[in-house]
Amino acid sequence: MTETFAIPCVGAIILRTVAGLPCVLLQTRCKPGAGLENGLLELPAGKMREYEDLLATLRREVTEETGLTITVVSGERWAGESLGYRVCTAEPYCVTQNLSGGYSILLLTFLCEVSGTAHASAESHGPHWLPLAQLAWRLEHSPQAFYPLHLGALRRLAAEWAATPLVFVYGTLQPGRRNAAWASAVAAPLEAQPATLEGFALYHLGAYPGIQAAAGAG
């Protein structure tokens, strides 16, 4: 009997702060032969070529699908040679396998930092930065809008975001200046408080998703 094996794939969770909000990059699936899966929201992802370094696959797929260049991969560990084997080691953010549906995939998803501006490709349309608050709402109310193999990683991301304390901004603010004040306070280091905006004092307390608290602050 001929054995059929799962296909190894990699995916990227790409985060960026947009207008003061932590966001994740999503795109609309549009792959040849994908059928009903086309039109679903997905992460940039793709298949590994034979003997291709899995992180090289990640970088290649992200560039091919979005035009972005990966600058940092969280979980990149060791690479070397022994007894004629070239070996690389990495720790994915999430590992997902489908047990039915489509074709058999083993997906390794990594957290990544990138440079550049996202654009559409032949296999994905409409790349956009979705705020994590909206991601959490959509995952709860319309999970069927997402490619199933990316649900696990996105649910973990949304749960971690929800568990992170948010910033509280207070001070004397001009009417209509709340958004600018928020961005100004979030951008200021904790040890440099208070921040100022047009002469008004602004403060923030606690942590913000994507911002590292200063040592000893709190």
C-alpha positions as CSV (number, residue, x, y, z in Angstrom):
1,M,0.0,0.0,0.0
2,T,1.3,3.5,-0.9
3,E,1.7,5.8,2.1
4,T,0.6,9.4,1.8
5,F,2.3,11.9,4.1
6,A,1.4,15.3,5.5
7,I,2.8,18.3,3.8
8,P,4.9,20.6,6.1
9,C,4.0,24.3,5.8
10,V,5.0,27.5,7.6
11,G,2.9,30.6,8.4
12,A,3.6,34.1,9.8
13,I,1.9,36.2,12.4
14,I,3.1,39.7,11.6
15,L,2.3,42.4,14.1
16,R,2.5,46.2,13.7
17,T,1.2,49.2,15.6
18,V,-1.1,51.2,13.3
19,A,-2.6,54.5,14.5
20,G,-1.6,53.5,18.1
21,L,-3.4,50.1,17.9
22,P,-1.7,46.7,17.9
23,C,-2.7,45.0,14.6
24,V,-2.1,41.7,12.8
25,L,-1.7,41.3,9.1
26,L,-4.4,39.3,7.4
27,Q,-5.2,38.7,3.7
28,T,-7.9,37.1,1.7
29,R,-7.1,33.6,0.4
30,C,-7.0,33.2,-3.4
31,K,-5.1,30.1,-4.3
32,P,-5.6,27.9,-7.5
33,G,-7.8,24.9,-6.8
34,A,-8.6,26.0,-3.2
35,G,-12.4,26.0,-4.0
36,L,-14.6,27.1,-1.1
37,E,-11.5,28.1,0.9
38,N,-10.9,31.0,-1.4
39,G,-12.3,34.2,0.1
40,L,-11.4,33.2,3.7
41,L,-9.2,35.4,5.9
42,E,-5.7,33.9,6.4
43,L,-2.1,34.5,7.5
44,P,0.7,34.5,5.0
45,A,1.8,30.9,4.7
46,G,3.0,28.3,2.3
47,K,4.6,24.9,1.7
48,M,8.2,23.9,2.3
49,R,10.3,22.8,-0.6
50,E,12.5,19.7,-0.2
51,Y,15.5,20.4,2.0
52,E,14.6,24.1,2.2
53,D,15.4,25.7,5.5
54,L,12.0,26.2,7.2
55,L,12.8,29.8,8.1
56,A,14.0,30.4,4.5
57,T,10.5,29.1,3.5
58,L,8.9,31.5,5.9
59,R,10.8,34.5,4.5
60,R,10.2,33.4,0.9
61,E,6.5,32.9,1.3
62,V,5.9,36.2,3.2
63,T,7.8,38.1,0.4
64,E,6.0,36.3,-2.4
65,E,2.5,36.8,-0.9
66,T,2.8,40.3,0.7
67,G,6.0,42.0,-0.6
68,L,7.2,42.4,3.0
69,T,10.7,41.5,4.2
70,I,11.0,39.5,7.4
71,T,13.6,41.1,9.7
72,V,13.1,39.0,12.9
73,V,11.6,35.6,13.5
74,S,10.8,34.8,17.1
75,G,11.8,31.2,17.8
76,E,14.9,31.0,15.5
77,R,17.4,28.9,17.4
78,W,20.3,26.8,16.1
79,A,21.7,25.8,12.8
80,G,24.8,23.6,12.1
81,E,26.3,20.5,10.6
82,S,27.0,17.0,11.9
83,L,27.8,13.7,10.1
84,G,27.0,15.2,6.7
85,Y,23.6,16.6,7.9
86,R,22.9,20.3,7.8
87,V,20.3,20.9,10.5
88,C,18.3,23.9,11.7
89,T,16.2,24.2,14.9
90,A,13.3,26.5,15.6
91,E,10.5,26.9,18.2
92,P,7.2,27.8,16.5
93,Y,4.6,30.0,18.2
94,C,1.9,27.4,17.3
95,V,1.8,24.0,15.6
96,T,-1.5,23.0,13.8
97,Q,-2.6,19.9,12.0
98,N,-5.8,19.2,10.1
99,L,-7.2,15.7,10.7
100,S,-9.6,15.9,7.9
101,G,-10.6,18.3,5.1
102,G,-8.5,19.6,2.2
103,Y,-5.2,17.8,2.1
104,S,-3.0,16.8,5.1
105,I,-0.9,19.7,6.4
106,L,1.4,20.2,9.4
107,L,1.6,23.9,9.9
108,L,4.3,25.7,11.9
109,T,3.4,29.3,12.7
110,F,6.0,31.9,13.8
111,L,5.8,35.5,15.2
112,C,7.6,37.8,12.8
113,E,8.7,41.4,12.5
114,V,8.9,42.9,9.0
115,S,9.8,45.9,7.0
116,G,8.1,47.3,3.9
117,T,4.5,47.9,2.7
118,A,2.1,45.0,2.1
119,H,0.6,44.4,-1.3
120,A,-1.6,41.8,-2.9
121,S,-0.3,38.8,-4.9
122,A,-1.6,36.1,-7.3
123,E,-2.5,33.9,-4.3
124,S,-3.8,36.5,-1.8
125,H,-5.8,39.7,-2.0
126,G,-6.5,42.6,0.2
127,P,-3.7,42.5,2.8
128,H,-4.8,44.7,5.8
129,W,-3.8,45.4,9.3
130,L,-6.6,44.3,11.6
131,P,-6.7,45.6,15.2
132,L,-6.4,42.8,17.8
133,A,-9.6,43.9,19.5
134,Q,-11.5,43.4,16.2
135,L,-9.7,40.1,15.7
136,A,-10.9,38.8,19.0
137,W,-14.5,39.9,18.2
138,R,-14.4,38.2,14.8
139,L,-13.0,35.0,16.1
140,E,-15.8,34.8,18.6
141,H,-18.6,35.8,16.3
142,S,-17.6,34.6,12.9
143,P,-14.8,32.0,13.1
144,Q,-16.0,30.5,9.8
145,A,-14.6,33.6,8.0
146,F,-11.0,32.4,8.7
147,Y,-9.0,29.6,7.1
148,P,-9.4,26.7,9.6
149,L,-5.7,25.9,10.0
150,H,-4.9,29.5,11.1
151,L,-7.6,29.6,13.8
152,G,-5.4,28.1,16.5
153,A,-2.6,30.6,16.2
154,L,-5.0,33.5,15.9
155,R,-7.0,32.4,18.9
156,R,-3.9,32.2,21.0
157,L,-2.8,35.7,19.8
158,A,-6.2,37.1,20.7
159,A,-6.3,35.5,24.1
160,E,-2.8,36.8,25.0
161,W,-3.8,40.3,23.8
162,A,-7.0,40.1,26.0
163,A,-5.0,39.1,29.0
164,T,-2.6,42.1,28.7
165,P,-3.5,45.1,30.9
166,L,-4.3,48.2,28.8
167,V,-3.1,51.7,29.2
168,F,-5.1,54.3,31.1
169,V,-4.5,57.8,29.9
170,Y,-5.6,60.8,32.0
171,G,-4.9,64.5,32.0
172,T,-6.4,67.7,30.7
173,L,-7.3,67.1,27.1
174,Q,-8.8,69.4,24.5
175,P,-12.1,68.3,22.9
176,G,-11.4,66.2,19.8
177,R,-7.8,65.4,20.8
178,R,-8.3,62.1,22.5
179,N,-6.8,59.9,19.8
180,A,-3.7,62.1,19.4
181,A,-3.3,62.2,23.2
182,W,-3.6,58.4,23.4
183,A,-0.9,57.9,20.8
184,S,1.4,60.4,22.4
185,A,1.1,58.8,25.8
186,V,1.6,55.3,24.5
187,A,4.7,56.3,22.6
188,A,6.3,57.8,25.7
189,P,8.7,55.6,27.8
190,L,7.3,54.9,31.3
191,E,10.4,56.5,33.0
192,A,9.8,59.7,31.0
193,Q,6.3,60.4,32.4
194,P,4.4,62.6,32.0
195,A,4.3,63.0,28.3
196,T,2.9,66.2,26.9
197,L,0.7,67.1,23.9
198,E,0.3,70.8,23.0
199,G,1.2,71.8,26.6
200,F,-1.2,69.4,28.3
201,A,0.2,66.8,30.7
202,L,-0.6,63.2,29.8
203,Y,0.1,60.0,31.8
204,H,-0.2,56.3,31.3
205,L,-0.3,53.5,33.8
206,G,0.2,49.7,33.4
207,A,1.2,48.0,30.2
208,Y,0.1,48.1,26.6
209,P,0.2,45.2,24.2
210,G,3.5,45.4,22.3
211,I,5.1,47.8,24.8
212,Q,7.7,46.6,27.4
213,A,7.3,48.1,30.8
214,A,10.5,49.7,32.2
215,A,12.3,47.8,34.9
216,G,11.0,48.7,38.3
217,A,8.0,50.5,36.9
218,G,4.6,49.8,38.2
